[in-house]
Structures are given as structure tokens and as C-alpha cells.
């Protein structure tokens, strides 16, 4: 069996139990875990010796006390060989990279400016989605509504189909609008 040495660079300062893990790209299946060695005095270079990894692209992660602290992709192209994985990035749950931020922004702009949603056919439940709640408010602001001394009705866009009705009362002191049904 031949050995493949993977070298990762990571932020300094790790003091816990370190593990280097190999996972085939796009999976969470652990291929191997090894104890890495610190190749520099400042703790920024770590190397792990893996035994006969199949030739493929892997995501290598550095774990401190079982928590992923850095990760990078690297191609294992030979057996044996040494593979420096440059550009290892710290794993920070609250931080996105520039590309990820751009993709999230593009999706948000798309949802807000391109995607369309049909009108509701009935009053949304109290636990409905935010989209349905906003659609309902918009329908009340935009669509035809009628009210008499005992009932308020909101209609669909066609102006004839009732979507919501509620009772109304006024005893001269207090006006009451009942829950929409």
C-alpha cells in the first residue's frame, strides 16, 4: 500500500486534538481520518498521511476536538504522492465567501423581482408562510372589498369571487371586526 501525503495550510493557534479527514467531493462519506502533524512552528501547515486513497477529488477537512475548523478541495492524482492543498479556508459558520455572497444576493433579487405568486383562494392559516401572509395583505390593499353594517368581504382579482369575510359590529362605542374566514 502506498502513502499519499496531503498538506493543508490553516490559521494558527489550534491546540486541541486535531484530525484530518478525507471525503470524496460532494459526499459526506468519510474515506479516512488521520492524525495530522504540524509541519511548522506557528501551527499553520498540517500534513496528513493517507493510505491508498482512490484517485479522485477530495474535500479535506481539519477538525479540532471534532469541530471542522478548515477545509479545502484537493485532487489526488497519484499513488504515492505529496499533494499541497493551497487556499485552505477557515470554516466560520457566520461567514460566506465572496462567490457564495454573490449567489445568495442573486437568488434574493430573483425572488423579490422575478418570481411571481398567484393570489390566494382562501384566508391563510395563522401558521402559513410569510409569502402567503404578504400576499394576503397585498390582496386586501389592492382588491375590491365591500362592507356593510354586519359584514366585510374581500374579493379575488376578478372582483366577484369572495376570498375572505369577517363580521363587523358597532354598538356606538366600540367597532369590532371579527376574524377573517
C-alpha positions as CSV (number, residue, x, y, z in Angstrom):
1,X,0.0,0.0,0.0
2,X,1.3,3.4,-0.9
3,X,1.0,6.6,1.1
4,X,-0.3,9.9,-0.1
5,X,0.7,13.0,2.0
6,X,-1.7,15.9,1.9
7,X,-0.5,19.3,3.1
8,X,-3.1,21.8,4.4
9,X,-2.5,25.4,5.5
10,X,-4.7,26.6,8.2
11,X,-4.9,29.5,10.7
12,X,-2.6,29.2,13.6
13,X,-3.5,28.7,17.2
14,X,-5.1,25.2,17.2
15,X,-4.4,23.4,20.5
16,X,-6.9,20.7,20.7
17,X,-7.0,17.1,19.3
18,X,-6.5,17.5,15.5
19,X,-7.9,15.2,12.9
20,X,-7.5,15.4,9.1
21,X,-10.4,13.8,7.2
22,X,-10.7,12.8,3.5
23,X,-14.2,12.9,2.0
24,X,-14.9,12.3,-1.7
25,X,-16.1,15.5,-3.4
26,X,-19.9,16.2,-3.0
27,X,-20.4,13.5,-0.3
28,X,-20.3,13.3,3.5
29,X,-18.9,9.8,3.4
30,X,-15.7,9.7,5.4
31,X,-13.0,7.8,3.5
32,X,-10.2,8.1,6.1
33,X,-9.3,10.0,9.3
34,X,-5.7,10.5,10.2
35,X,-3.8,12.3,12.9
36,X,-2.0,15.2,11.2
37,X,1.3,16.5,12.1
38,X,2.2,20.2,12.5
39,X,4.8,21.0,9.9
40,X,5.6,24.5,11.1
41,X,6.3,26.1,14.5
42,X,3.5,28.6,14.0
43,X,0.8,25.9,13.5
44,X,-0.3,26.9,10.0
45,X,0.8,23.9,8.0
46,X,-0.6,20.5,8.7
47,X,0.2,17.3,6.9
48,X,-1.7,14.0,7.0
49,X,-0.5,10.7,5.5
50,X,-3.4,8.8,4.0
51,X,-3.1,5.1,2.8
52,X,-4.1,4.3,-0.7
53,X,-6.8,6.8,-1.4
54,X,-8.5,6.1,-4.7
55,X,-7.5,8.7,-7.3
56,X,-10.2,11.4,-7.2
57,X,-11.1,14.9,-6.0
58,X,-11.5,15.1,-2.2
59,X,-12.6,17.6,0.4
60,X,-10.0,17.6,3.1
61,X,-11.1,19.0,6.5
62,X,-9.1,19.8,9.6
63,X,-11.0,19.2,12.8
64,X,-10.2,20.4,16.3
65,X,-11.8,18.4,19.0
66,X,-14.3,17.1,16.5
67,X,-15.3,20.5,15.1
68,X,-14.5,21.4,11.5
69,X,-12.1,24.4,11.5
70,X,-10.8,24.5,8.0
71,X,-11.5,22.8,4.6
72,X,-10.2,22.6,1.1
73,X,-10.6,20.6,-2.1
74,X,-7.6,18.7,-3.5
75,X,-7.1,16.3,-6.3
76,X,-5.3,13.0,-5.5
77,X,-3.7,12.2,-8.8
78,X,-1.1,9.6,-8.0
79,X,-0.3,6.8,-5.6
80,X,2.1,7.5,-3.9
81,X,2.5,11.3,-3.9
82,X,2.5,14.6,-2.0
83,X,-0.3,17.0,-2.6
84,X,-0.2,20.5,-1.2
85,X,-3.8,21.8,-0.9
86,X,-3.4,25.6,-1.1
87,X,-6.0,28.1,-0.1
88,X,-7.5,26.2,2.8
89,X,-10.2,28.3,4.2
90,X,-11.3,28.5,7.8
91,X,-14.8,27.3,8.4
92,X,-16.8,30.1,10.0
93,X,-20.5,29.4,10.3
94,X,-21.4,33.1,10.2
95,X,-19.3,34.0,7.2
96,X,-19.8,33.4,3.4
97,X,-17.2,33.7,0.7
98,X,-17.4,36.3,-2.0
99,X,-18.9,33.8,-4.5
100,X,-21.4,32.5,-2.0
101,X,-22.5,36.0,-1.0
102,X,-22.9,36.9,-4.7
103,X,-25.0,33.8,-5.4
104,X,-27.2,34.4,-2.3
105,X,-27.7,38.0,-3.4
106,X,-28.7,37.0,-6.9
107,X,-31.2,34.5,-5.6
108,X,-32.7,37.1,-3.3
109,X,-33.0,39.6,-6.1
110,X,-34.6,37.0,-8.3
111,X,-37.2,36.0,-5.6
112,X,-38.1,39.7,-5.0
113,X,-38.1,40.9,-8.6
114,X,-38.7,38.0,-10.9
115,X,-40.7,35.2,-9.2
116,X,-44.5,35.7,-9.2
117,X,-47.1,34.2,-6.9
118,X,-50.8,33.6,-7.6
119,X,-53.4,35.1,-5.4
120,X,-54.7,33.1,-2.5
121,X,-58.1,31.4,-2.8
122,X,-58.8,31.5,0.9
123,X,-57.6,33.1,4.1
124,X,-54.2,31.8,5.1
125,X,-53.7,29.9,8.3
126,X,-52.1,31.6,11.3
127,X,-49.1,29.4,10.8
128,X,-48.9,29.9,7.0
129,X,-45.7,31.0,5.2
130,X,-44.5,34.6,5.1
131,X,-45.2,34.6,1.4
132,X,-48.9,33.8,1.9
133,X,-49.2,36.4,4.7
134,X,-47.7,39.1,2.5
135,X,-49.9,38.1,-0.5
136,X,-52.9,38.3,1.8
137,X,-52.0,41.8,2.9
138,X,-51.4,42.9,-0.7
139,X,-54.8,41.4,-1.7
140,X,-56.6,43.5,1.0
141,X,-54.8,46.6,-0.2
142,X,-55.3,46.0,-3.9
143,X,-58.5,44.1,-4.5
144,X,-62.2,45.1,-4.2
145,X,-63.7,45.0,-0.8
146,X,-67.2,45.7,0.5
147,X,-68.5,46.4,4.0
148,X,-72.0,46.9,5.4
149,X,-73.2,47.1,9.0
150,X,-72.6,43.4,9.6
151,X,-70.0,42.0,7.2
152,X,-66.8,42.9,5.4
153,X,-65.9,40.9,2.2
154,X,-62.6,40.9,0.3
155,X,-62.7,39.6,-3.3
156,X,-60.3,37.9,-5.7
157,X,-58.8,39.8,-8.6
158,X,-61.8,39.1,-10.7
159,X,-63.9,41.3,-8.4
160,X,-66.7,38.7,-7.9
161,X,-65.2,35.7,-6.1
162,X,-65.2,36.2,-2.3
163,X,-61.9,35.3,-0.7
164,X,-62.4,36.4,2.9
165,X,-65.3,37.5,5.0
166,X,-65.5,38.8,8.5
167,X,-68.3,40.0,10.8
168,X,-68.4,43.7,11.8
169,X,-70.3,45.3,14.7
170,X,-70.6,48.7,16.1
171,X,-72.5,49.5,19.2
172,X,-71.9,53.2,19.0
173,X,-68.9,53.0,21.4
174,X,-66.8,50.1,20.1
175,X,-66.3,48.9,16.5
176,X,-65.4,45.2,16.2
177,X,-64.1,43.4,13.2
178,X,-64.2,39.6,13.6
179,X,-61.6,37.2,12.4
180,X,-61.5,36.6,8.6
181,X,-62.9,33.3,7.4
